[in-house]
Amino acid sequence: MKNKTLLIIGLVWPEPKSSAAGTRMLQLIKLFKEQGFSIVFASAAQESDFSYDLKFFGVTTQKIVLNSNTFDDFIKELNPEIVLFDRFVIEEQFGWRVYENCPNAIRVLDTEDLHSLRLTRQNAVKKNIIFDLSHLLISEIAKREIASILRCDLSLIISEIEMQILLQTFKINPNLLYYLPLFFVLKDQNLILNFEQKKDFIFIGNFLHEPNWDAVKQLKEKIWPEIRKQLPDAMMHIYGAYPSQKVLQLHNPKENFIIHGRAENANEVIINAKVLLAPIRFGAGLKGKLLEAMQLGTPSITTNIGAEGINANYNWNGFIADDFGEFGSKAVLLYQDETIWNQSQKNGFEILKNRFESDLFENAFTDKINFIQSNLEIHREQNFMGSLLLHHTALSTKYMSRWIEEKNRS
């Protein structure tokens, strides 16, 4: 009897040391491996020196080509039970080919975050206007993203806030959505450092992600000068993969503002920092480094956007402030007050224990996948809009892709 096969089509090759998206992908691979799936990871992207060696997980890798019928031959031969698309742009590119060549394969979309939410918020910040959910309804990206969700049998949503938006603003059938956040297990408490053992401030985040670059600019221009007036000996350490020249130009040792670039060991630099600062003005999904800071016992200060989807009714492991004057004063308070700092550290542990440990989700996710596999025909019958979109989109995308394929040949 053939093993169950999962095909993952990746936007990029996973880099867990560079971004939360890479960590997320490895967590999904682990979940499906535990369900007994043989896994093939395919991508048209170029691998980097920081790509994770998926063979460590027993995953087979396959390089594929955009707009090429070689993918059709590949997937027909593989004949997977499930195909997982890594972000909606991958479903747009390959979804119609999966639909044509493996119609009985369950199509799962891992959204990572709602791209339309992040980009619409970014646009509002640039225009200096207040973001409103109604802006999403006229967003071209949202139309593409929601169409992709409807075409799939199941979409994995990383944030409860985004679940609410999809259900209430876009009226998506709840059977098509599944809340599955990032997982974080509490560390051995003997490894956690105390108030006196930690020092300095830290920011960490992949600079290919626009919200991270914007956050560092806010730190440099508006927040750090005020903190430094009160804490002249403290250092602000900035870490992140793929820093551009404009990021590196902010390096200023005289101001104790240090740009390090990629961290060789992200856990090490976070665990040794006293406070993590994340003045995030726009974004979506979950901010993995804030959860990582909780795991490593480092309190943080962030905005409501940064904290979104993380703490629910639990107290934050530090402070949440959208006003950058307040942000700076809270940073100084948290850095100096050991009692507040200790309670903040405990708050972070409480959030992880009650909201993000993998044990809370693994069995229910397995049940959901098994249910869809056993009831696929009925499940699809209840998603008429999805089948309608799939029919028309498959045709339009198909002929555009065929045109590009012929153009490339000539």
C-alpha positions as CSV (number, residue, x, y, z in Angstrom):
1,M,0.0,0.0,0.0
2,K,1.3,3.4,-1.0
3,N,2.3,5.8,1.8
4,K,0.3,9.0,2.0
5,T,2.1,11.7,0.2
6,L,2.1,15.5,0.9
7,L,3.5,17.8,-1.8
8,I,4.5,21.3,-0.4
9,I,5.0,23.9,-3.1
10,G,7.2,26.6,-1.5
11,L,7.5,30.2,-2.4
12,V,11.1,30.0,-1.0
13,W,13.2,27.3,0.5
14,P,12.7,27.4,4.3
15,E,15.2,29.5,6.3
16,P,14.1,29.1,10.0
17,K,17.1,31.2,11.1
18,S,16.1,34.1,8.9
19,S,12.3,34.4,9.5
20,A,9.2,33.1,11.3
21,A,8.0,31.9,8.0
22,G,10.8,29.4,7.8
23,T,10.1,28.2,11.4
24,R,6.4,27.9,10.5
25,M,7.2,25.7,7.5
26,L,9.3,23.3,9.5
27,Q,6.5,23.0,12.1
28,L,4.0,22.1,9.4
29,I,6.4,19.5,8.0
30,K,6.7,18.0,11.5
31,L,2.9,17.9,11.9
32,F,2.4,16.0,8.7
33,K,5.4,13.6,9.3
34,E,3.7,12.7,12.6
35,Q,0.6,11.8,10.6
36,G,2.6,9.3,8.6
37,F,3.0,11.3,5.3
38,S,5.8,11.0,2.9
39,I,6.7,14.6,2.1
40,V,8.1,16.2,-1.0
41,F,9.0,19.9,-0.9
42,A,9.2,21.6,-4.3
43,S,10.1,25.2,-5.2
44,A,11.0,27.3,-8.2
45,A,13.1,29.6,-6.0
46,Q,16.9,29.6,-5.7
47,E,18.3,28.0,-2.6
48,S,20.5,30.1,-0.4
49,D,23.4,29.4,2.0
50,F,20.9,29.7,4.8
51,S,18.3,27.2,3.4
52,Y,17.4,24.4,5.8
53,D,18.5,20.9,4.9
54,L,15.1,19.3,4.6
55,K,16.7,15.8,4.4
56,F,17.2,16.1,8.1
57,F,13.4,15.6,8.3
58,G,13.4,12.9,5.7
59,V,11.8,15.2,3.2
60,T,12.5,14.8,-0.5
61,T,13.2,18.0,-2.5
62,Q,12.4,18.9,-6.0
63,K,13.2,21.9,-8.1
64,I,10.4,23.0,-10.3
65,V,10.0,25.6,-13.1
66,L,7.3,28.3,-13.4
67,N,5.1,28.2,-16.5
68,S,6.3,24.8,-17.6
69,N,4.4,21.6,-18.3
70,T,7.2,19.7,-16.7
71,F,5.3,20.3,-13.4
72,D,2.3,18.5,-14.9
73,D,4.3,15.4,-15.5
74,F,5.9,15.6,-12.1
75,I,2.7,15.9,-10.1
76,K,0.9,13.3,-12.1
77,E,3.6,10.8,-11.3
78,L,3.8,11.8,-7.7
79,N,0.0,11.7,-7.3
80,P,-0.1,13.3,-3.8
81,E,-3.1,13.0,-1.4
82,I,-2.5,16.6,-0.2
83,V,-0.9,19.6,-1.9
84,L,0.1,22.5,0.4
85,F,0.6,25.9,-1.2
86,D,3.0,28.2,0.7
87,R,1.2,31.6,0.4
88,F,-1.5,32.5,-2.0
89,V,0.8,33.6,-4.9
90,I,1.9,30.0,-5.1
91,E,-1.7,28.8,-5.3
92,E,-2.2,31.3,-8.1
93,Q,0.7,30.0,-10.0
94,F,0.3,26.2,-9.5
95,G,-3.3,25.7,-8.3
96,W,-4.8,25.2,-11.7
97,R,-2.2,22.6,-12.6
98,V,-3.0,20.7,-9.4
99,Y,-6.7,20.9,-10.2
100,E,-6.2,19.6,-13.7
101,N,-3.7,16.8,-13.0
102,C,-4.7,15.7,-9.4
103,P,-8.3,16.6,-9.0
104,N,-8.7,14.4,-5.9
105,A,-5.8,15.9,-4.0
106,I,-6.8,18.1,-1.0
107,R,-5.6,21.6,-1.7
108,V,-4.4,23.4,1.5
109,L,-3.2,27.0,1.6
110,D,-0.9,28.2,4.3
111,T,-1.5,31.9,4.3
112,E,1.5,32.8,6.6
113,D,-0.3,36.1,7.2
114,L,-3.0,38.0,5.3
115,H,-0.9,39.8,2.8
116,S,-3.7,42.1,1.9
117,L,-4.1,43.2,5.5
118,R,-0.4,43.9,5.9
119,L,-0.1,45.8,2.6
120,T,-3.3,47.8,3.1
121,R,-2.1,48.8,6.6
122,Q,1.3,49.7,5.1
123,N,-0.4,51.9,2.5
124,A,-2.4,53.7,5.2
125,V,0.7,54.5,7.1
126,K,2.4,55.9,4.0
127,K,-0.6,58.0,3.2
128,N,-0.9,59.1,6.9
129,I,-4.5,57.9,7.1
130,I,-6.2,55.8,9.7
131,F,-6.6,52.2,8.6
132,D,-10.1,50.8,8.4
133,L,-11.2,47.2,7.5
134,S,-13.4,48.7,4.7
135,H,-10.1,49.5,2.9
136,L,-9.7,45.7,2.4
137,L,-12.9,45.5,0.4
138,I,-11.4,47.6,-2.4
139,S,-7.9,46.1,-2.3
140,E,-6.8,44.3,-5.4
141,I,-4.5,42.1,-3.3
142,A,-7.5,41.2,-1.1
143,K,-9.5,40.1,-4.1
144,R,-6.7,37.8,-5.3
145,E,-6.1,36.5,-1.8
146,I,-9.7,35.8,-0.9
147,A,-10.2,34.1,-4.3
148,S,-7.2,31.8,-3.5
149,I,-8.7,30.9,-0.1
150,L,-12.0,30.1,-1.8
151,R,-10.4,27.9,-4.4
152,C,-8.7,25.7,-1.7
153,D,-10.2,23.0,0.4
154,L,-8.7,24.4,3.6
155,S,-6.7,27.5,4.5
156,L,-4.5,27.7,7.6
157,I,-4.8,31.0,9.4
158,I,-2.1,32.0,11.9
159,S,-3.9,34.7,13.8
160,E,-7.3,34.8,15.5
161,I,-7.7,38.4,14.4
162,E,-7.3,37.3,10.8
163,M,-9.9,34.5,11.4
164,Q,-12.3,37.2,12.5
165,I,-11.6,39.4,9.5
166,L,-12.2,36.5,7.1
167,L,-15.4,35.4,8.8
168,Q,-16.9,38.8,9.5
169,T,-15.6,41.1,6.8
170,F,-15.3,38.7,3.9
171,K,-18.0,36.2,5.0
172,I,-15.9,33.1,4.3
173,N,-17.4,29.7,5.1
174,P,-15.8,28.7,8.4
175,N,-15.4,25.1,7.1
176,L,-12.7,26.5,4.8
177,L,-10.6,28.1,7.5
178,Y,-8.5,26.6,10.3
179,Y,-6.7,28.4,13.1
180,L,-3.2,27.1,13.4
181,P,-0.7,29.5,15.0
182,L,3.1,29.2,15.5
183,F,4.1,26.8,18.2
184,F,6.4,27.6,21.1
185,V,7.4,25.2,23.9
186,L,8.5,26.7,27.2
187,K,12.3,26.4,27.7
188,D,13.9,24.7,30.7
189,Q,13.6,27.3,33.4
190,N,17.2,26.6,34.5
191,L,18.4,28.1,31.2
192,I,16.5,31.3,31.6
193,L,18.5,34.3,32.8
194,N,17.3,36.7,35.5
195,F,17.1,40.5,35.6
196,E,20.7,41.0,36.7
197,Q,22.2,38.6,34.1
198,K,20.6,40.4,31.1
199,K,21.6,43.8,29.6
200,D,20.8,46.1,26.7
201,F,18.0,46.4,24.2
202,I,17.5,44.4,21.1
203,F,15.5,44.4,17.9
204,I,15.6,41.4,15.5
205,G,13.8,40.8,12.3
206,N,14.3,39.8,8.6
207,F,14.9,43.0,6.6
208,L,13.2,41.6,3.5
209,H,10.0,42.2,5.5
210,E,9.1,45.9,5.1
211,P,7.5,46.3,8.6
212,N,10.9,45.5,10.2
213,W,12.7,48.2,8.2
214,D,10.1,50.7,9.2
215,A,10.3,49.7,12.9
216,V,14.1,50.2,12.9
217,K,13.6,53.7,11.4
218,Q,11.2,54.5,14.2
219,L,13.7,53.3,16.8
220,K,16.5,55.3,15.3
221,E,14.6,58.6,14.7
222,K,12.0,58.8,17.4
223,I,12.5,56.3,20.2
224,W,16.2,55.6,20.9
225,P,17.2,59.3,21.3
226,E,14.8,59.6,24.2
227,I,15.8,56.3,25.8
228,R,19.4,57.2,25.6
229,K,19.0,60.5,27.4
230,Q,17.9,58.5,30.5
231,L,20.0,55.4,30.0
232,P,23.3,56.7,28.4
233,D,25.2,53.4,29.0
234,A,22.6,51.1,27.5
235,M,23.1,49.7,23.9
236,M,20.5,49.3,21.2
237,H,21.4,46.1,19.2
238,I,19.8,45.6,15.8
239,Y,19.9,42.2,14.3
240,G,18.3,40.8,11.1
241,A,18.9,38.8,8.0
242,Y,19.4,40.5,4.6
243,P,20.1,44.1,5.8
244,S,20.2,46.6,2.9
245,Q,22.6,49.5,2.6
246,K,20.0,51.9,4.0
247,V,19.8,49.7,7.2
248,L,23.6,49.4,7.6
249,Q,23.9,53.2,7.2
250,L,22.0,53.6,10.6
251,H,24.9,52.0,12.4
252,N,26.3,54.6,14.9
253,P,28.5,53.5,17.8
254,K,28.7,57.0,19.2
255,E,24.9,56.8,19.8
256,N,25.1,53.2,21.1
257,F,22.9,52.2,18.1
258,I,24.6,49.1,16.6
259,I,23.6,47.3,13.4
260,H,24.8,43.8,13.5
261,G,23.1,42.2,10.5
262,R,22.3,38.5,10.6
263,A,22.5,36.9,14.1
264,E,24.6,33.7,14.0
265,N,22.5,32.5,16.9
266,A,19.2,34.3,17.3
267,N,18.4,32.5,20.6
268,E,21.6,33.6,22.1
269,V,21.3,37.3,21.4
270,I,17.6,37.4,22.5
271,I,18.2,35.4,25.7
272,N,21.0,37.8,26.8
273,A,19.0,41.0,26.1
274,K,17.1,42.7,28.9
275,V,14.3,44.1,26.7
276,L,13.2,43.6,23.2
277,L,11.8,46.6,21.3
278,A,9.4,46.2,18.4
279,P,7.7,49.5,17.3
280,I,5.8,47.9,14.5
281,R,3.4,50.3,12.7
282,F,1.9,47.9,10.2
283,G,1.9,44.2,9.5
284,A,-0.2,41.0,9.9
285,G,0.0,37.5,11.2
286,L,2.1,36.7,14.3
287,K,5.4,38.3,15.1
288,G,7.6,35.3,15.7
289,K,10.4,37.2,17.4
290,L,8.0,38.5,20.1
291,L,7.0,34.9,20.9
292,E,10.6,33.8,20.8
293,A,11.4,36.6,23.3
294,M,8.7,35.2,25.6
295,Q,10.1,31.8,25.3
296,L,13.6,33.0,26.2
297,G,12.5,35.1,29.1
298,T,13.1,38.5,27.6
299,P,10.3,41.0,28.2
300,S,9.2,43.3,25.3
301,I,7.6,46.5,24.3
302,T,5.6,46.7,21.1
303,T,2.5,48.2,19.5
304,N,-1.0,46.9,19.2
305,I,-0.2,45.8,15.7
306,G,2.9,43.9,17.1
307,A,0.9,42.2,19.8
308,E,-2.0,41.4,17.6
309,G,-3.2,37.8,17.9
310,I,-0.7,36.9,20.6
311,N,-1.9,37.7,24.2
312,A,-5.7,37.7,23.9
313,N,-6.9,38.3,27.5
314,Y,-3.5,37.7,29.1
315,N,-1.2,40.4,30.3
316,W,1.6,41.3,27.9
317,N,5.2,40.4,28.9
318,G,6.1,44.1,29.2
319,F,4.1,47.0,27.7
320,I,2.0,47.8,24.6
321,A,2.2,51.4,23.4
322,D,1.3,53.0,20.0
323,D,2.5,56.5,21.0
324,F,6.3,56.5,20.7
325,G,6.8,59.0,23.5
326,E,5.0,56.5,25.8
327,F,6.9,53.7,24.1
328,G,10.3,55.2,25.1
329,S,9.3,55.9,28.7
330,K,7.9,52.4,29.2
331,A,11.1,51.0,27.8
332,V,13.1,52.9,30.4
333,L,10.7,51.8,33.2
334,L,10.9,48.1,32.2
335,Y,14.7,48.3,31.9
336,Q,15.1,49.7,35.4
337,D,12.3,48.2,37.5
338,E,13.2,44.7,38.5
339,T,9.7,43.9,40.0
340,I,7.9,44.9,36.8
341,W,10.5,43.1,34.7
342,N,10.1,39.9,36.7
343,Q,6.3,40.0,36.4
344,S,6.6,40.7,32.7
345,Q,8.8,37.6,32.2
346,K,6.2,35.5,34.0
347,N,3.4,36.9,31.8
348,G,5.3,35.8,28.7
349,F,5.6,32.2,30.0
350,E,1.8,32.2,30.8
351,I,0.9,33.3,27.3
352,L,3.0,30.6,25.7
353,K,1.8,27.9,28.0
354,N,-1.9,28.7,27.5
355,R,-1.9,29.7,23.8
356,F,1.0,28.4,21.8
357,E,2.2,25.0,22.9
358,S,1.9,22.5,20.1
359,D,-0.1,20.0,22.3
360,L,-3.0,22.4,22.2
361,F,-3.4,22.0,18.4
362,E,-1.8,18.8,17.0
363,N,-4.6,16.3,17.6
364,A,-7.4,18.6,16.5
365,F,-5.5,19.4,13.3
366,T,-5.0,15.7,12.5
367,D,-8.7,15.2,13.0
368,K,-9.5,18.0,10.6
369,I,-7.3,16.7,7.8
370,N,-8.7,13.2,8.3
371,F,-12.3,14.5,8.2
372,I,-11.8,16.4,4.9
373,Q,-10.1,13.3,3.4
374,S,-13.1,11.2,4.3
375,N,-15.7,13.7,3.2
376,L,-14.0,15.5,0.3
377,E,-16.9,15.4,-2.1
378,I,-19.4,16.8,0.3
379,H,-16.9,19.4,1.6
380,R,-16.4,20.7,-2.0
381,E,-20.2,20.7,-2.7
382,Q,-20.6,23.1,0.1
383,N,-18.2,25.5,-1.5
384,F,-19.9,26.5,-4.7
385,M,-18.2,29.9,-5.0
386,G,-14.8,28.1,-4.7
387,S,-15.7,25.7,-7.5
388,L,-16.9,28.5,-9.7
389,L,-13.7,30.5,-9.1
390,L,-11.6,27.5,-9.6
391,H,-13.3,26.8,-12.9
392,H,-12.8,30.2,-14.3
393,T,-9.5,31.0,-12.7
394,A,-8.0,27.7,-13.8
395,L,-8.9,28.5,-17.4
396,S,-7.7,32.1,-17.4
397,T,-4.5,31.3,-15.5
398,K,-3.9,28.2,-17.6
399,Y,-4.0,30.1,-20.9
400,M,-1.8,32.9,-19.6
401,S,0.7,30.4,-18.4
402,R,0.6,28.5,-21.7
403,W,1.2,31.8,-23.5
404,I,4.3,32.5,-21.3
405,E,5.5,29.0,-21.9
406,E,5.3,29.4,-25.7
407,K,6.9,32.8,-25.5
408,N,9.8,31.3,-23.5
409,R,10.3,28.6,-26.1
410,S,10.5,31.1,-28.9
